[in-house]
Amino acid sequence: MAYSTASTAREGYVAAVHYPRAAISWAAVFAGTVIASALSITLLTGGMGLGFIAMSPHEGEGASAMGIGVGAIVWMFIVQILAYGVAGYVTGRLRPMWAPAYSDEVYFRDTAHGLAVWALSALVSLALFGSALSAAVGTVARGGAALAQGTAATVAAGSAAAAAGMGNGSGAGEVPGLPSADYVVDQLFRGEQPNPAADPQAARAELARLVAVSAARGDMQPEDRDYVARVVAAQSGVPEAEARQRVDEVLTNAEQMRQQAVDTARDAADTARKAAAGLALWAFAALLAGAFVASLMAVVGGRAARDPD
């Protein structure tokens, strides 16, 4: 009687092992996904705390930007390895046992369980945090590209807006890329020989508008340059030749300063672009490491479930 009962139990165990209901256990996969997500959030929170501790607003204190960046990349790998290592192992232990005779199939399905945990967890993370992350990275990339391509136009437009504000008190109603209305009106009332007794503030405002429009164009027209020299000569009382030389020197220095600002902005944009690209590539490598660790630890967990001794 005892032999019959033991034989029946053994046959039921063998039938359960050899003929499982499905090739994948979604219950085990979901359990591993929950574990991976919880551990990832916990470790990321701890990493953020460590990062804030390492930073300092005081000069010469705290970690450098390079050090913080390297630390963030290292911690990203640690999060992937620990979270998916534990999740993969638990999934391998929880999934139904397969017949030991089919070792290749067993290893394949254990690996598939670990990979499924990683994939489902990645989709959950993408749904929860993907929009914010892609928006942040996309903003950096698009901002860097736009800044690199349009810095000169931006600087010129800013100068034009400032000068327009000096001229009419508001700067409103101006169309970017077109000469201001005040500049056109100035041309209509421009005399061949400026009046030395004219209001100095009005002359300064007129020249400011003229310089702003020239900056937007990229160069000052010869007739505008001659007029500026005459106004400077009339207002300052110096000979026109000296005034022309002064105008040429000032405009040359202003152009050099503008070009330096453009180059600085482009360098900053290129640095931001490279940082965004490097972060994306390291995140890609960390995700691949997580997939590998989850698959490997699922095989280890499955082997432990088949051979608990």
C-alpha positions in Angstrom: 0.0 0.0 0.0 2.8 2.4 0.9 4.7 1.4 -2.3 1.6 2.2 -4.3 1.2 5.6 -2.7 4.8 6.5 -3.2 4.7 5.3 -6.9 1.6 7.4 -7.5 3.2 10.5 -6.0 6.4 9.9 -8.1 4.4 9.6 -11.3 2.5 12.8 -10.5 5.8 14.6 -9.9 7.3 13.3 -13.1 4.2 14.3 -15.0 4.3 17.8 -13.5 8.0 18.1 -14.4 7.8 16.6 -17.9 4.5 18.2 -18.9 4.3 21.8 -17.6 1.3 23.9 -18.4 3.3 26.6 -20.2 6.8 27.3 -21.3 7.0 30.5 -19.3 5.8 31.3 -15.8 4.4 34.9 -15.9 3.9 34.8 -12.2 7.6 34.4 -11.6 8.4 37.0 -14.3 6.0 39.5 -12.6 7.5 38.8 -9.2 11.0 39.4 -10.6 9.8 42.6 -12.3 8.4 44.0 -9.0 11.7 43.2 -7.2 13.8 44.8 -10.0 11.7 48.0 -10.0 11.7 48.3 -6.2 15.5 47.7 -5.9 16.2 50.1 -8.8 14.2 52.9 -7.2 15.8 52.2 -3.8 19.3 52.2 -5.2 18.7 55.3 -7.4 17.4 57.2 -4.4 20.5 56.2 -2.4 22.7 57.3 -5.3 21.0 60.7 -5.5 21.7 61.2 -1.8 25.3 60.3 -2.2 25.5 62.7 -5.2 24.1 65.6 -3.2 26.5 64.9 -0.3 29.5 64.9 -2.8 28.5 68.2 -4.3 29.2 71.6 -2.8 28.3 75.2 -3.8 31.6 76.4 -2.4 34.6 76.7 -4.7 37.3 74.1 -4.1 35.0 71.9 -2.0 33.2 68.8 -3.0 33.6 66.6 -6.0 34.3 68.0 -9.4 31.8 67.8 -12.3 33.9 65.1 -13.9 34.0 63.1 -10.7 30.3 63.4 -10.2 29.7 62.3 -13.8 32.0 59.2 -13.4 30.3 58.4 -10.1 26.9 58.6 -11.7 27.9 56.2 -14.5 29.4 53.7 -12.0 26.4 53.8 -9.8 24.2 53.3 -12.8 26.0 50.0 -13.5 25.8 49.0 -9.8 22.0 49.6 -9.9 21.6 47.4 -13.0 23.8 44.6 -11.7 22.3 44.4 -8.2 18.7 44.9 -9.1 18.5 42.6 -12.0 20.9 40.1 -10.4 18.5 39.6 -7.4 15.4 39.7 -9.6 16.8 37.2 -12.1 17.8 34.8 -9.3 14.4 35.0 -7.6 12.7 34.4 -11.0 14.8 31.3 -11.6 13.9 29.9 -8.2 10.2 30.6 -8.6 9.6 29.3 -12.1 8.3 25.7 -12.5 11.0 23.0 -12.7 11.7 21.4 -16.0 12.8 17.8 -16.6 16.6 17.4 -15.8 17.0 15.2 -19.0 16.5 18.3 -21.2 19.4 20.4 -19.9 19.8 22.6 -23.0 16.1 23.4 -23.0 16.2 24.1 -19.2 19.0 26.6 -19.5 17.4 28.3 -22.5 14.1 28.7 -20.6 15.8 29.9 -17.5 17.6 32.5 -19.6 14.4 33.5 -21.3 12.8 34.1 -17.9 15.6 36.3 -16.8 15.5 38.2 -20.0 11.7 38.6 -19.8 12.1 40.1 -16.3 14.6 42.7 -17.6 12.4 43.5 -20.7 9.2 43.9 -18.7 11.0 46.0 -16.0 12.5 48.2 -18.7 9.1 48.8 -20.3 7.7 49.7 -16.9 10.5 52.1 -16.2 10.1 53.6 -19.7 6.4 54.1 -19.0 7.1 55.8 -15.6 10.2 57.7 -16.2 10.9 57.6 -20.0 9.0 60.7 -20.9 10.9 62.8 -18.4 14.3 61.3 -19.3 13.8 61.6 -23.0 12.5 65.2 -22.5 15.6 66.1 -20.5 18.1 64.5 -22.9 16.2 65.8 -25.9 16.2 69.3 -24.5 19.9 69.2 -24.0 20.6 67.9 -27.5 18.2 70.2 -29.3 19.3 73.2 -27.3 22.9 72.5 -28.0 22.3 72.1 -31.8 20.1 75.2 -32.0 22.6 77.2 -29.9 25.5 76.1 -32.1 23.7 77.0 -35.3 21.9 80.2 -34.3 24.0 81.9 -31.7 25.2 84.7 -34.0 21.6 85.5 -35.0 20.5 85.5 -31.3 23.3 87.9 -30.2 22.4 90.2 -33.1 18.7 90.1 -32.3 19.4 90.8 -28.7 21.5 93.8 -29.6 18.8 95.0 -31.9 16.1 94.7 -29.3 18.2 96.5 -26.7 18.9 99.3 -29.1 15.3 99.6 -30.1 14.4 99.8 -26.4 16.8 102.7 -26.1 15.3 104.5 -29.0 11.6 104.2 -28.4 11.5 103.3 -24.8 9.8 99.9 -25.3 11.2 98.0 -28.2 7.7 96.5 -28.8 6.3 95.8 -32.2 9.7 95.1 -33.9 9.9 92.3 -36.3 13.1 90.1 -35.9 15.3 90.2 -39.0 13.9 93.5 -40.3 15.2 97.1 -39.7 13.4 98.9 -36.9 10.9 101.6 -37.8 13.1 104.1 -35.9 16.1 103.3 -38.1 14.1 103.9 -41.3 12.8 107.2 -39.9 16.3 108.2 -39.0 17.3 107.7 -42.6 14.5 109.9 -43.8 15.7 112.8 -41.5 19.4 112.2 -41.9 21.2 115.4 -42.9 24.4 115.6 -44.9 26.1 117.5 -42.1 25.0 116.7 -38.5 24.2 119.7 -36.3 26.8 120.0 -33.5 24.2 121.7 -31.2 21.8 118.7 -31.5 20.7 116.9 -28.4 23.5 114.5 -27.4 21.0 111.9 -26.0 19.1 111.9 -29.3 22.3 111.5 -31.2 23.4 108.6 -29.0 20.0 106.9 -29.4 20.2 107.3 -33.2 23.7 105.8 -33.4 22.6 103.0 -31.1 19.8 102.0 -33.4 22.1 102.2 -36.4 24.7 100.0 -34.7 22.1 97.5 -33.7 20.7 97.2 -37.2 24.3 96.8 -38.6 24.9 94.1 -36.0 21.8 92.2 -37.2 23.0 92.5 -40.8 26.6 91.4 -39.9 28.3 94.5 -41.1 27.8 98.3 -41.3 27.0 99.8 -44.6 29.6 102.3 -46.0 27.1 105.2 -46.0 26.1 104.4 -42.4 29.7 104.3 -41.3 30.4 107.7 -42.9 27.3 109.2 -41.2 28.4 107.7 -37.8 31.8 109.3 -38.3 30.3 112.7 -39.0 28.0 112.5 -36.0 30.9 111.6 -33.7 33.0 114.5 -35.2 30.1 116.9 -34.6 29.3 115.8 -31.1 32.9 115.3 -29.8 34.5 118.2 -31.7 37.3 116.2 -33.2 38.3 116.2 -36.9 36.3 113.9 -39.1 39.3 111.8 -40.0 40.0 111.2 -36.4 36.3 110.4 -35.8 36.4 107.9 -38.7 39.4 106.2 -37.2 37.7 106.0 -33.8 34.6 104.6 -35.4 36.6 101.9 -37.2 38.4 100.9 -34.0 35.2 100.7 -31.9 33.3 98.7 -34.5 36.3 96.3 -34.9 36.5 95.8 -31.1 32.7 95.3 -30.9 32.8 92.7 -33.7 35.6 90.8 -31.9 33.6 90.8 -28.7 30.5 89.5 -30.5 32.5 86.8 -32.2 34.1 85.8 -28.9 30.6 85.5 -27.3 29.5 83.4 -30.3 32.5 81.1 -30.0 31.9 80.7 -26.2 28.3 79.9 -26.7 29.1 77.3 -29.4 31.8 75.7 -27.2 29.2 75.4 -24.4 26.7 73.9 -26.8 29.2 71.4 -28.1 30.1 70.4 -24.5 26.5 69.9 -23.7 26.0 67.8 -26.8 29.0 65.6 -26.0 27.8 65.1 -22.4 24.3 64.1 -23.6 25.7 61.6 -26.1 28.1 60.1 -23.5 25.3 59.7 -21.0 23.1 58.0 -23.5 25.8 55.6 -24.6 26.7 54.7 -21.0 23.0 54.2 -20.2 22.8 51.8 -23.2 25.8 49.8 -21.9 24.3 49.7 -18.4 21.0 48.3 -19.7 22.8 45.6 -21.6 24.7 44.7 -18.5 21.4 44.4 -16.6 20.0 42.1 -19.3 23.0 39.9 -19.1 23.0 39.7 -15.3 19.3 39.0 -15.2 19.6 36.1 -17.6 22.7 34.7 -15.9 21.2 34.8 -12.4 18.0 33.3 -13.6 20.0 30.2 -14.8 21.8 30.1 -11.4 18.5 30.4 -9.6 16.9 27.7 -11.7 19.8 25.4 -11.1 19.5 25.9 -7.4 15.8 25.1 -7.6 16.5 21.8 -9.5 19.3 20.8 -7.2 18.6 22.3 -3.7 21.4 20.2 -2.2 
